[in-house]
Structures are given as C-alpha cells and as structure tokens.
Amino acid sequence: MRQVTVLASGSFDPLHKGHIFYLGEAKKLGDKLIVIVTSDKKIAKYKGRQPRESQQERARQVEELRLADEVIIGESDSFTLAEKLKPDIIALGYDQKVPEPLKNKVKKYKIVRLKPYKPGIYKSSLLSK
C-alpha cells in the first residue's frame, strides 16, 4: 500500500492553538506529515523583523507536538522544497498564499486549504501585539 505524504509549513512564531489545529488537520490528510518551519533569515526577509523564537526552538516546539513525522527548517521556500520532498498533498493554512512565481510549480500537487481555528483569536499577527 502506498503511503500518502502531506507537506505543511509555517513560521510558528509563536506556536499557538491555531497552528496546532492546522497541523492536526494536515496530519489527517495522509500517512506521513512533513512540516517545514520557516528559517529565521526568511522570517526577517518577509516580515521585516526577527522571529521571537529561534528556528531551532520553533522546530523543537513543533516536534514536541508529535504530529509531524519529520520537521525541517526551511532555508528556501516550502514550494521549492516540495520539488525535493515530493509530497502527495500540500496543506495550506487559510491565510497562506502561493507566491505568483511558484504557482506553476504547485499545479502538480494536490493543494488542500484548511479551515481556520478561531482566526479572530489565534493568528500570530494578533498574538504579537
């Protein structure tokens, strides 16, 4: 029997109940869940600030949830890493966007956009205020 691999990604800065819900729902989509934790460098580039927790700490927190079968710190974007990891499904959070230059790359994967968990409460940008 073929194993279905799911890829999920995020900054997880800070890790909160919305992230836990997202990863739990992603896990239900297949047999193996690979989680990419955004690197410190990429967060600084895209969000214009340093993360609250180091990439190693954020990866450790995701590992401790025991939902992921593998946790990777992503130095490149998750869609480029998908080319290497070859998941069957890419699970996106309700607010995650596929960058325009990568839209053609992801067409070969099944994309599942997951529902939010209390987005008015559990959203990193709201929790950081």
C-alpha atoms as an extended CHARMM CRD file, in Angstrom:
* protein
*
       129  EXT
         1         1  MET       CA              0.0000000000        0.0000000000        0.0000000000  PROA      1               0.0000000000
         2         2  ARG       CA              1.3590000000        3.4280000000       -0.9910000000  PROA      2               0.0000000000
         3         3  GLN       CA              1.9290000000        5.9420000000        1.7750000000  PROA      3               0.0000000000
         4         4  VAL       CA              0.3670000000        9.4080000000        1.3170000000  PROA      4               0.0000000000
         5         5  THR       CA              2.7580000000       12.2040000000        2.2880000000  PROA      5               0.0000000000
         6         6  VAL       CA              1.4760000000       15.6110000000        3.3610000000  PROA      6               0.0000000000
         7         7  LEU       CA              3.5800000000       18.7690000000        3.4730000000  PROA      7               0.0000000000
         8         8  ALA       CA              2.6930000000       21.6510000000        5.8030000000  PROA      8               0.0000000000
         9         9  SER       CA              4.6900000000       24.7680000000        6.5500000000  PROA      9               0.0000000000
        10        10  GLY       CA              4.7310000000       27.9360000000        8.5990000000  PROA      10              0.0000000000
        11        11  SER       CA              6.6820000000       30.2820000000       10.8140000000  PROA      11              0.0000000000
        12        12  PHE       CA              5.0290000000       29.0520000000       14.0210000000  PROA      12              0.0000000000
        13        13  ASP       CA              6.1400000000       32.2710000000       15.7140000000  PROA      13              0.0000000000
        14        14  PRO       CA              4.7150000000       31.9990000000       18.2800000000  PROA      14              0.0000000000
        15        15  LEU       CA              3.2830000000       28.4770000000       18.1430000000  PROA      15              0.0000000000
        16        16  HSD       CA             -0.3810000000       28.6890000000       19.1690000000  PROA      16              0.0000000000
        17        17  LYS       CA             -3.6570000000       26.7310000000       19.1400000000  PROA      17              0.0000000000
        18        18  GLY       CA             -4.4140000000       27.7860000000       15.5600000000  PROA      18              0.0000000000
        19        19  HSD       CA             -1.1350000000       26.2060000000       14.4080000000  PROA      19              0.0000000000
        20        20  ILE       CA             -1.8210000000       23.0540000000       16.4170000000  PROA      20              0.0000000000
        21        21  PHE       CA             -5.2530000000       22.7780000000       14.7820000000  PROA      21              0.0000000000
        22        22  TYR       CA             -3.7070000000       23.3370000000       11.3120000000  PROA      22              0.0000000000
        23        23  LEU       CA             -1.0750000000       20.6340000000       11.8450000000  PROA      23              0.0000000000
        24        24  GLY       CA             -3.6450000000       18.2190000000       13.2890000000  PROA      24              0.0000000000
        25        25  GLU       CA             -5.9060000000       18.7050000000       10.2700000000  PROA      25              0.0000000000
        26        26  ALA       CA             -2.9400000000       18.3170000000        7.8970000000  PROA      26              0.0000000000
        27        27  LYS       CA             -1.9880000000       15.0470000000        9.6270000000  PROA      27              0.0000000000
        28        28  LYS       CA             -5.4780000000       13.6570000000        8.9230000000  PROA      28              0.0000000000
        29        29  LEU       CA             -4.9310000000       14.0710000000        5.1660000000  PROA      29              0.0000000000
        30        30  GLY       CA             -2.3300000000       11.3160000000        4.8540000000  PROA      30              0.0000000000
        31        31  ASP       CA              0.0000000000        8.8000000000        6.4350000000  PROA      31              0.0000000000
        32        32  LYS       CA              3.1210000000       10.9210000000        6.8290000000  PROA      32              0.0000000000
        33        33  LEU       CA              3.3240000000       14.6010000000        7.7550000000  PROA      33              0.0000000000
        34        34  ILE       CA              6.4000000000       16.6570000000        6.9330000000  PROA      34              0.0000000000
        35        35  VAL       CA              6.4660000000       20.1270000000        8.4810000000  PROA      35              0.0000000000
        36        36  ILE       CA              8.7080000000       22.9180000000        7.2370000000  PROA      36              0.0000000000
        37        37  VAL       CA              9.4920000000       25.5700000000        9.8400000000  PROA      37              0.0000000000
        38        38  THR       CA             10.4430000000       28.8830000000        8.2250000000  PROA      38              0.0000000000
        39        39  SER       CA             14.0540000000       29.8660000000        8.9380000000  PROA      39              0.0000000000
        40        40  ASP       CA             14.9750000000       32.9590000000       10.9440000000  PROA      40              0.0000000000
        41        41  LYS       CA             16.5200000000       34.5090000000        7.8420000000  PROA      41              0.0000000000
        42        42  LYS       CA             13.3470000000       34.0690000000        5.7660000000  PROA      42              0.0000000000
        43        43  ILE       CA             11.1400000000       35.4960000000        8.5270000000  PROA      43              0.0000000000
        44        44  ALA       CA             13.3890000000       38.5600000000        8.7680000000  PROA      44              0.0000000000
        45        45  LYS       CA             13.1960000000       38.9980000000        4.9870000000  PROA      45              0.0000000000
        46        46  TYR       CA              9.4320000000       38.5750000000        4.5840000000  PROA      46              0.0000000000
        47        47  LYS       CA              8.1240000000       40.0020000000        7.8460000000  PROA      47              0.0000000000
        48        48  GLY       CA             10.7570000000       42.6810000000        8.3270000000  PROA      48              0.0000000000
        49        49  ARG       CA             11.5870000000       41.5790000000       11.8500000000  PROA      49              0.0000000000
        50        50  GLN       CA             13.4560000000       38.8740000000       13.6760000000  PROA      50              0.0000000000
        51        51  PRO       CA             11.3330000000       35.9790000000       14.9900000000  PROA      51              0.0000000000
        52        52  ARG       CA             10.5380000000       35.8680000000       18.7130000000  PROA      52              0.0000000000
        53        53  GLU       CA             11.9040000000       32.3280000000       18.9840000000  PROA      53              0.0000000000
        54        54  SER       CA             14.8910000000       30.8710000000       17.1170000000  PROA      54              0.0000000000
        55        55  GLN       CA             14.3050000000       28.4550000000       14.2550000000  PROA      55              0.0000000000
        56        56  GLN       CA             15.6900000000       25.6340000000       16.3910000000  PROA      56              0.0000000000
        57        57  GLU       CA             13.2700000000       26.4470000000       19.2330000000  PROA      57              0.0000000000
        58        58  ARG       CA             10.2860000000       26.7030000000       16.8810000000  PROA      58              0.0000000000
        59        59  ALA       CA             11.2350000000       23.3840000000       15.2430000000  PROA      59              0.0000000000
        60        60  ARG       CA             11.6000000000       21.7760000000       18.6890000000  PROA      60              0.0000000000
        61        61  GLN       CA              8.1370000000       23.0090000000       19.6960000000  PROA      61              0.0000000000
        62        62  VAL       CA              6.6040000000       21.5580000000       16.5230000000  PROA      62              0.0000000000
        63        63  GLU       CA              8.4040000000       18.2450000000       17.1110000000  PROA      63              0.0000000000
        64        64  GLU       CA              7.0880000000       18.1040000000       20.6810000000  PROA      64              0.0000000000
        65        65  LEU       CA              3.5110000000       18.1560000000       19.3820000000  PROA      65              0.0000000000
        66        66  ARG       CA              4.1740000000       14.6560000000       17.9970000000  PROA      66              0.0000000000
        67        67  LEU       CA              2.0260000000       15.3610000000       14.9420000000  PROA      67              0.0000000000
        68        68  ALA       CA              4.8570000000       15.6130000000       12.4150000000  PROA      68              0.0000000000
        69        69  ASP       CA              6.8050000000       12.5980000000       11.2300000000  PROA      69              0.0000000000
        70        70  GLU       CA              9.5840000000       14.9090000000       10.0880000000  PROA      70              0.0000000000
        71        71  VAL       CA             10.3890000000       18.5560000000       10.8480000000  PROA      71              0.0000000000
        72        72  ILE       CA             12.6700000000       20.5520000000        8.5530000000  PROA      72              0.0000000000
        73        73  ILE       CA             13.9490000000       24.1050000000        8.9230000000  PROA      73              0.0000000000
        74        74  GLY       CA             13.2840000000       25.7140000000        5.5670000000  PROA      74              0.0000000000
        75        75  GLU       CA             16.0490000000       27.8880000000        4.1770000000  PROA      75              0.0000000000
        76        76  SER       CA             14.2570000000       28.0290000000        0.8230000000  PROA      76              0.0000000000
        77        77  ASP       CA             10.5160000000       28.3920000000        0.3350000000  PROA      77              0.0000000000
        78        78  SER       CA              8.3170000000       25.3890000000        1.0240000000  PROA      78              0.0000000000
        79        79  PHE       CA              7.1710000000       25.0950000000       -2.5910000000  PROA      79              0.0000000000
        80        80  THR       CA             10.7540000000       24.7900000000       -3.8100000000  PROA      80              0.0000000000
        81        81  LEU       CA             11.3550000000       22.1840000000       -1.0940000000  PROA      81              0.0000000000
        82        82  ALA       CA              8.2740000000       20.3330000000       -2.3400000000  PROA      82              0.0000000000
        83        83  GLU       CA             10.2020000000       19.6100000000       -5.5450000000  PROA      83              0.0000000000
        84        84  LYS       CA             12.7190000000       17.6720000000       -3.4420000000  PROA      84              0.0000000000
        85        85  LEU       CA             10.3050000000       16.1130000000       -0.9360000000  PROA      85              0.0000000000
        86        86  LYS       CA              7.6210000000       15.1830000000       -3.4910000000  PROA      86              0.0000000000
        87        87  PRO       CA              4.5690000000       15.1770000000       -1.2150000000  PROA      87              0.0000000000
        88        88  ASP       CA              1.2220000000       13.9430000000       -2.4580000000  PROA      88              0.0000000000
        89        89  ILE       CA             -0.5880000000       16.8300000000       -0.7670000000  PROA      89              0.0000000000
        90        90  ILE       CA              0.4110000000       20.3520000000        0.2430000000  PROA      90              0.0000000000
        91        91  ALA       CA             -1.7200000000       21.5490000000        3.1550000000  PROA      91              0.0000000000
        92        92  LEU       CA             -2.1290000000       25.3100000000        3.2940000000  PROA      92              0.0000000000
        93        93  GLY       CA             -3.4640000000       27.2910000000        6.2000000000  PROA      93              0.0000000000
        94        94  TYR       CA             -6.4530000000       29.5130000000        5.4960000000  PROA      94              0.0000000000
        95        95  ASP       CA             -4.2120000000       32.6020000000        5.2440000000  PROA      95              0.0000000000
        96        96  GLN       CA             -1.2310000000       31.1310000000        3.3930000000  PROA      96              0.0000000000
        97        97  LYS       CA             -0.6700000000       32.2870000000       -0.1650000000  PROA      97              0.0000000000
        98        98  VAL       CA              1.2520000000       30.7140000000       -3.0190000000  PROA      98              0.0000000000
        99        99  PRO       CA              3.6960000000       33.3100000000       -4.3940000000  PROA      99              0.0000000000
       100       100  GLU       CA              2.9020000000       34.1430000000       -8.0410000000  PROA      100             0.0000000000
       101       101  PRO       CA              6.2360000000       32.8520000000       -9.4730000000  PROA      101             0.0000000000
       102       102  LEU       CA              5.6280000000       29.4580000000       -7.8450000000  PROA      102             0.0000000000
       103       103  LYS       CA              2.0300000000       28.8790000000       -8.9190000000  PROA      103             0.0000000000
       104       104  ASN       CA              3.0730000000       26.7110000000      -11.8810000000  PROA      104             0.0000000000
       105       105  LYS       CA              5.2700000000       24.5580000000       -9.6330000000  PROA      105             0.0000000000
       106       106  VAL       CA              2.4150000000       23.6790000000       -7.2820000000  PROA      106             0.0000000000
       107       107  LYS       CA             -0.0380000000       22.7120000000      -10.0110000000  PROA      107             0.0000000000
       108       108  LYS       CA              1.3880000000       19.1970000000       -9.9780000000  PROA      108             0.0000000000
       109       109  TYR       CA              0.4230000000       18.7220000000       -6.3090000000  PROA      109             0.0000000000
       110       110  LYS       CA             -2.9310000000       18.3640000000       -4.6860000000  PROA      110             0.0000000000
       111       111  ILE       CA             -3.4160000000       21.5520000000       -2.6590000000  PROA      111             0.0000000000
       112       112  VAL       CA             -5.7640000000       21.4400000000        0.3280000000  PROA      112             0.0000000000
       113       113  ARG       CA             -6.6310000000       24.7080000000        2.0380000000  PROA      113             0.0000000000
       114       114  LEU       CA             -7.5440000000       24.0090000000        5.6450000000  PROA      114             0.0000000000
       115       115  LYS       CA            -10.1400000000       25.8680000000        7.6550000000  PROA      115             0.0000000000
       116       116  PRO       CA             -9.0810000000       28.2660000000       10.4270000000  PROA      116             0.0000000000
       117       117  TYR       CA             -9.4420000000       27.6990000000       14.1350000000  PROA      117             0.0000000000
       118       118  LYS       CA            -10.8010000000       30.8510000000       15.7860000000  PROA      118             0.0000000000
       119       119  PRO       CA             -8.9320000000       33.2040000000       13.4110000000  PROA      119             0.0000000000
       120       120  GLY       CA            -10.0550000000       36.2660000000       15.3610000000  PROA      120             0.0000000000
       121       121  ILE       CA             -8.1110000000       34.9640000000       18.3560000000  PROA      121             0.0000000000
       122       122  TYR       CA             -5.4030000000       32.5580000000       17.1820000000  PROA      122             0.0000000000
       123       123  LYS       CA             -3.4470000000       34.3870000000       14.4980000000  PROA      123             0.0000000000
       124       124  SER       CA              0.2470000000       35.1440000000       15.0070000000  PROA      124             0.0000000000
       125       125  SER       CA             -0.1120000000       38.7920000000       13.9960000000  PROA      125             0.0000000000
       126       126  LEU       CA             -2.8540000000       39.2790000000       16.5980000000  PROA      126             0.0000000000
       127       127  LEU       CA             -0.9570000000       37.4410000000       19.3120000000  PROA      127             0.0000000000
       128       128  SER       CA              2.1820000000       39.5140000000       18.8230000000  PROA      128             0.0000000000
       129       129  LYS       CA              0.5030000000       42.8010000000       19.7440000000  PROA      129             0.0000000000
